[in-house]
Amino acid sequence: MKVKELIEELQKIDPELEIILSKDEEGNRFSPLDENYGIGYYAPENGWSGEFYDKESVEQEILPDEGITLEEFIKETNSKKCITLYPLN
């Protein structure tokens, strides 16, 4: 993906969102940016890694199953709304 394509996609998204880059499954490789991205919530576990919760999963599964509001979910998980970018490989 080229910078121009990324900028075009990012212009469709709230510019105040945090950008979280996904590592490969082993956490030691880099890959070109894929065209896919996720919108959701990032809950840091420490200073360098954490859990990503897809917005749709939070709204349709986690909130109803737990019987909590989005605000409560964000507070309980210490989450930040974000966009997650994935490597091509």
Stockholm file with secondary structure:
# STOCKHOLM 1.0

chainA/1-89         MKVKELIEELQKIDPELEIILSKDEEGNRFSPLDENYGIGYYAPENGWSGEFYDKESVEQEILPDEGITLEEFIKETNSKKCITLYPLN
#=GR chainA/1-89 SS CCHHHHHHHHTTSCTTSEEEECCCTTSSCCCCEEEEEEEEEEEESSSSCEEEEEHHHIIIIIHHHHTCCHHHHHHHHTCEEEEEEEECC
#=GC SS_cons        CCHHHHHHHHTTSCTTSEEEECCCTTSSCCCCEEEEEEEEEEEESSSSCEEEEEHHHIIIIIHHHHTCCHHHHHHHHTCEEEEEEEECC
//
